[in-house]
Amino acid sequence: MKAEATSALPYLRARSLECLLLGVRALRRRRPRASTRPIFTVDGGGVALTVDDGPDPRWTPALLDVLARHQVTATFFLIGARAAEHPRLARRIAEAGHAVGNHSAHHPQPFAALDRVRLRAEIGRAQEQIAEAVGRAPRLFRAPGGGWSRTVLGVAADHGLTAVDWTVNPSDWKEPGVPHIVRVLSRGGPGHVLLTHDGGGDRSQTVAALDVVIPRLRSRGLRFVPVEG
Ligand SMILES: [Zn+2]
């Protein structure tokens, strides 16, 4: 009896850990889609690839080529000042059928530390810059560095923007190597939002990793979808 109880202990520990994890996941899933919280999943069982920090004259075209080759529609969160600097590139993203979102005018960090006036200026200016470049105002917003706060979410909602977070983050901006980016993005599943970057540094690893990951996720029956605004 005693031996049985002892041997059951690791199992029970594992079970309680599993219950705890499932509980946390259930709580996260129960979050409503409201302007007071960023969304980090998409409906309909698809997977959403998101691309931040562009447009970049070198890496955005390379990324667009990979997406076109695999016929993937993604969501690009543009930095307003870069869209103003490279309007033709910003337009090319939209004309290729990708969703375009607002990623602030200048990408200041920590974003949540900015006061309401600065937040309004950053988000409002980027709306204008991106609208001017691509011909329509974004409906999606992602805070630089994922710097969310109640005020950030409020200002985004004031601009009619849906706040979009992420589920899977390979930290590709740190240039961790193609195998690492591939490994992390391969964890993507139904409803997940994947985070990648096409600006802010050398993005050759991101481009190479996506070329491998896209067919891999597709072979598991996943469908790539843009984030809906
Ligand atoms: Zn960013």
Boltz pocket constraint, residues with backbone or C-beta under 6 A from the ligand:
constraints:
  - pocket:
      binder: B
      contacts: [[A, 52], [A, 53], [A, 103], [A, 107], [A, 143], [A, 144], [A, 145]]
      max_distance: 6.0
